[in-house]
Amino acid sequence: QESKMPLKNCTNIPVTLDFGFYATPNKDYSCFVYPTCVTLPPNGMIVLTILVKNNSLQITGPNTSIQTINQVLVGKIPDSSVFYTFPLSIDLY
C-alpha cells in the first residue's frame, strides 16, 4: 500500500532532512519512506511517499476488517542533534 504525505517548510532557510522509521515491533508489516533524504526549499513544500509492505507469506482473500499500523517517522537534520517526529496511524483495508 502506498500513500503520500505533504511536508512544508515555513522558514526562510532551506532545510535538509534524512528520514527513517523508528523501529517498532511489528512483524506483519514493514514501512518505508521515499525519498529518504530531502532538501526543503525556503517556504517550499515536498511530498513524501510512504510504502507499507506485508511481510506475511500467506495470501488472503478480501479483508473486511481494518488493520491499523502505528509508526513513528523521524526526520533528522544531518550533522546536528535536531530531529522531527511524525507519529503516523495507517489504516489498511
C-alpha positions in Angstrom: 0.0 0.0 0.0 1.2 3.5 -0.9 0.3 6.9 0.4 1.5 10.4 0.2 2.4 12.9 2.9 3.0 16.6 2.2 5.7 18.4 4.2 6.0 22.2 4.2 9.0 24.3 5.3 7.6 27.5 6.9 11.0 29.1 7.4 13.2 31.4 5.2 16.1 29.0 5.1 16.4 25.6 3.3 16.3 22.5 5.5 17.8 19.1 4.7 16.2 16.1 6.4 17.1 12.4 6.5 14.0 10.3 7.0 13.5 6.8 8.5 11.1 4.9 10.6 11.7 4.4 14.3 11.9 0.6 14.9 8.6 -0.6 16.3 7.8 -4.3 17.0 5.5 -5.1 14.0 6.4 -8.4 12.3 3.5 -8.4 9.9 4.3 -5.1 8.1 7.3 -3.0 7.2 7.2 0.7 6.4 9.4 2.6 4.1 9.7 6.3 3.1 10.8 7.7 -0.2 12.8 9.8 -0.7 15.0 9.2 2.4 16.8 12.5 2.1 15.2 15.7 1.0 16.1 19.4 1.0 13.1 21.6 1.6 13.4 25.0 -0.1 12.6 28.1 1.8 8.8 28.4 2.2 8.5 25.4 -0.1 6.8 22.0 0.0 7.7 18.4 -0.9 5.6 15.2 -0.9 6.9 12.0 0.8 5.8 8.6 -0.3 5.0 6.1 2.5 5.1 2.4 1.5 3.7 -0.4 3.6 4.8 -3.9 2.8 3.1 -7.1 4.0 5.7 -9.4 5.4 3.3 -12.3 5.8 3.7 -15.2 3.3 0.1 -16.0 3.5 -2.2 -14.7 0.7 -5.6 -13.9 2.0 -8.8 -13.0 0.2 -10.7 -9.8 0.6 -10.3 -8.4 4.0 -13.4 -6.9 5.6 -11.7 -5.7 8.8 -9.4 -2.7 9.0 -5.9 -3.1 10.4 -4.2 -0.1 12.0 -0.4 0.3 12.0 1.1 2.8 14.3 4.6 4.0 13.3 6.8 7.0 14.0 8.5 8.7 11.1 11.7 10.5 12.1 13.3 13.4 10.2 16.8 14.3 11.3 18.9 17.2 10.2 22.4 15.8 9.2 25.3 16.7 11.5 23.1 18.0 14.3 21.1 16.8 17.2 17.8 18.3 15.8 15.2 15.9 14.7 11.4 16.0 14.0 9.0 13.2 14.7 5.8 12.4 12.9 3.5 9.9 14.6 1.5 8.0 11.9 -1.6 5.9 12.2 -2.1 3.9 8.9 -5.3 2.1 8.3 -5.1 -0.9 5.9 -8.2 -2.1 4.2 
